[in-house]
Amino acid sequence: MGFLLSANGLLVLYITIILFKLYYGDDWEGLYESITGYGLGGSSMALFGRVGGGIYTKAADVGADLVGKVERNIPEDDPRNPAVIADNVGDNVGDIAGMGSDLFGSYAESSCAALFVASISSFGITHDYTAMSFPLIISSVGIVVCLVTTLFATDLFEIKDVSEIEPSLKRQLVVSTILMTVGIAMVSFFALPSEFTLFNFGTEKAVKNWHLFFCVSIGLWAGLVIGYTTEYYTSNAYSPVQDVADSCRTGAATNVIFGLALGYKSVIIPIFAIAIAIYVSFSLAAMYGIAVAALGMLSTIATGLAIDAYGPISDNAGGIAEMAGMSHKIRERTDALDAAGNTTAAIGKGFAIGSAALVSLALFGAFVSRAGIKTVDVLTPKVFIGLIVGAMLPYWFSAMTMKSVGSAALKMVEEVRRQFNTIPGLMEGRAKPDYANCVKISTDASLREMIPPGALVMLTPLIAGTLFGVETLAGVLAGSLVSGVQVAISASNTGGAWDNAKKYIEAGASEHAKTLGPKGSDAHKAAVIGDTIGDPLKDTSGPSLNILIKLMAVESLVFAPFFAAHGVEMANPKLLSLILFSLFAITSAKVFFEERFEVADSDSDDVVLFWMSLGVCTLIVFGIEKFEGVWNGEVLLLNDGWENRWVVSDWKKDENTAGVWNHTSGKWNGDPNDKGIQTSEDYRFYAISAEFPEFSNKDQTLVFQFSVKHEQKLDCGGGYMKLLSGEVDQKKFGGDTSYSIMFGPDICGYSTKKVHAILNYNETNHLIKKEVPCETDQLSHVYTFIIRPDATYSILIDNVEKQTGSLYSDWDLLPPKQIKDPEAKKPEDWDDKEYIPDPEDKKPEGYDDIPKELPDPDAKKPEDWEDEEDGEWTAPTIPNPEYKGPWKAKKIKNPNYQGKWKAPKIDNPDYKDDPELYVYPSLRYVGIELWQVKSGTLFDNVLVSDDPEYAKQLAEETWGKQKDAEKAAFEEAEKKKVEEEAGEDAAGSDAEDEDEGETSDVEGEDSDAETKDKDGGDDEELHDEL
């Protein structure tokens, strides 16, 4: 069984990858994203095997034991028991098919998780298929190792005594682990490059090949530790189980108490082993390390499954021997084999739970990577609520499975009692019981009762991811993992301890066991009750929790892109509180109804009610969002309470150049209650941002719209906004923060008055090549940017389209499709002269005799010129008007002209079309980052949507209804301003006139005084003369 399952699982996975490779080519990420469906399929089948099989087998087992062994005091597997056939069939259904499907699911899921994480590493970038297939190579080596290990059990060590059976089985675990460690070392050093890069939540991590060796090895050895710890707490050869058996002296109650205490205590060492494995593997190789650690734990799955199936096979053989009436010696031999198999089965359960924990964590890491989540902050309400709800799910799931076993067992007990009471001679062995009816009861119960827990597992990720978003779903997965592992280990070990405590008393192999009495004693009856309670714990509820934590994780991984694109994240704590309150109210009403009218409780009703409650809450949430203006997108309101959503950045505060935002409707407006945010200080930097539910425009339209008003006469400054993706520290948002889209008006002097539309592609910002004029007045205007899935765009101002085109042609996002052939050269005989000298044109005779200059005929010899002293006088020269320069033939059109030579175009080898050129997969923030010389710019009515019609409608309902009133208010303000300025001018003119009058009077007085002084002076002089 072990080899068949592991080999088939690996072979099918190999074939699937090869077939998908034909379609995806070198798109490794897309290929392994699709392969995750393989893990989902395997885990879905495990749900039926583990949960349905567990309910089937334990319903038959509990019913057969309660009536046959306790009430009728007949041996186990006695053919007189009507439920004996159903019990034996159940061993195959639950312990063989269930365990096999569980471990196969873990095997498939861990492989898928590791392959997906590897595809986004440097393996995928360099197309290193061998390194990327490292998880598959590990599994392949594991099969070879397990083949070698079987020699130790079948050929090298012959079993000569019953006491050697159990050590022989456990020896295989140790041998396979040691051999596998050697195999991992060889694979790590030969299949992997010495150093490579892993991408972990947006960061790069350099990893060496020996790091992965330790990751796989730590998972492998952690599995061995968990297995042996489980054996210690569940084998009757050790003191914990013997203490539980001893507690049966005082009755079933103390047996139950001791068994529960043992189960809780048995969690400690396995959890430490898992924690150490996680810490080491994550430290060395991030989430990829955890994925291969899980794969390492499962690498010896063939040996583990073979040992695990040993017990159920021996149990079935004993049942057949008992029903066939064979010699008691045969039954003793099968019982000895069964006793050894019970211990190894417990080891297998612990091994399965431990591997499920690592697999679930690996799937969680892959989900977080695929959903684009960088951090899961438990301090945020949406994540913390998911964490609490996720931690509750294992308890709800266990309650459902336990109750399902109890309900099915109740029907089985009633049927077995009926047959014993109504079929004459059944107890004496003279009549044959109706086995088929008991089989039918178990079959019907297993199918019907698995619906509620199955619905809980399958629907929880879908509902949480769609209604609450990927971050809340991440909290649910983390909570269910942390809680589920502990509950599963304690439940499995408690049930195993009670089972082996009963067998310890029945065997009477030691003096201590003999003191507890033979079969039928009070201690034995107490042990049987404990075993009956423990059966659904160890074979149904405990192991089934593996399916809960794995299936939820792999389902979330498969649907992660859908949740990231379409999930409605409840960022508003009020909405979350309303949902929780509604759930509480509806559940309380149901309980009151049941108590008041004595209506029977039902798990199916609980599940239906739970999802109906979520449905009602969803309608309430969408109704509230509609009321607040959220419809087909997100309106980032700037009315009262805007500070709760918008975060003012600390950018430039240290330099004392950060401006202050005012919340106002402006100096003139159409509605004083419709407020926005406005810059208020000159020569300042401004930065503010708001978060909205993560949005992807893949396969849908992106609409970015807002209104802006420049109340100042803007000479230099912008009115643009930005859309940002991923995780942004809003308190540090500033000019250096990377953005996806920048859009809006920009004015600088007389030359720049246009609309910016900048797109970030491949970490580079690209400015639109078209010139789109912006509005320059002092009124509000609505700017709309639309990007469509066909890579076309439109820019609208005030709902009027100003520019439209293609992302391909209007931005240089991609390199050109064709380039000039660098190898091409102009042919030597290429004639690219458009005009040539006329060969028939001839130079006139005597042309060359025409002098360039002539003596000036108007020049005269100076009168004082002395020939003897000054030399012979010659007239100065002047340009000859007849001289035409060197003769050249006239130009005519070249009859052989071939045009200007151009290098031929060839396909650009660097060009690669991007069908997702328009896609921005994780838009999450809107921000304003400005420098303003003059302040006064006001922003309002910000919208991120996928519906252009809604954007148009919103613009008309806000700006459209207010524009006339705003214009009138602006004109009135301007009129008052003109009047005030005119009044100031008139007042200034009067003041000047008064000043001039006063000046004239003063000047007159001064003149009179001077005259008086002058006259007085003359009189004094005359007086002196007399």
Secondary structure, 3 states (H helix, E strand, C coil): CHHHHHHHHHHHHHHHHHHHHHHHCCCHHHHHHHHHHHHHHHHHHHHHHHHHHHHHHHHHHHHHHHHHHHHCCCCCCCCCCCCHHHHHHHHHHHHHHHHHHHHHHHHHHHHHHHHHHHHCCHHHHHCCHHHHCHHHHHHHHHHHHHHHHHHHHHHHCCCCCHHHHHHHHHHHHHHHHHHHHHHHHHHHHHHCCCEEEEEECCEEEEEEHHHHHHHHHHHHHHHHHHHHHHHHHHCCCCHHHHHHHHHHHHCHHHHHHHHHHHHHHCCHHHHHHHHHHHHHHHHHHHHHHHHHHHHHHCCCHHHHHHHHHHHHHHHHHHHHHHHHCCCHHHHHHHHHHHHHHHHHHHHHHHHHHHHHHHHHHHHHHHHHHHHCCCCCCCCCHHHHHHHHHHHHHHHHHHHHHHHHHHHHHHHHHHHHHHHHHHCCCCCCCCCCCCHHHHHHHHHHHHHHHCHHHHHHHHHHHHHHHHHHCHHHHHHHHHHHHHHHHHHHHHHHHHHHHHHHHHHHHHHCCCHHHHHCCCCCCHHHHHHHHHHHHHHHHHHHHHHHHHHHHHHHHHHHHHCHHHHHHHCCCCCCHHHHHHHHHHHHHHHHHHHHHHHHHCCCCCHHHHHHHHHHHHHHHHHHHHHHHHHCCCCCEEEECCCCCHHHCEEECCCCCCCCCECCEEEECCCCCCCCCCCEEEECCCCEEEEEEEEEEEECCCCCCEEEEEEEEECCCCCEEECCEEEEECCCCHHHCCCCCCCCEEEEEEEECCCEEEEEEEEEECCEEEECCCCCECCCCCCEEEEEEEECCCCEEEEEECCEEEEEEEHHHHCCCCCCCEEECCCCCCCCCCCCCCEEECCCCCCCCCHHHCCCEEECCCCCCCCCCCHHHHCCCCCCEEECCCCCCCCCCCEEECCCCCCCCCCCEEECCCCCCCCCCCCCCCEEEEEEEEEECCCCEEEEEEEEECCHHHHHHHHHHHHHHHHHHHHHHHHHHHHHHHHHHHHHHHHHHHHHHHHHHHHHHHHHHHHHHHHHHHHHHHHHHHHHHC
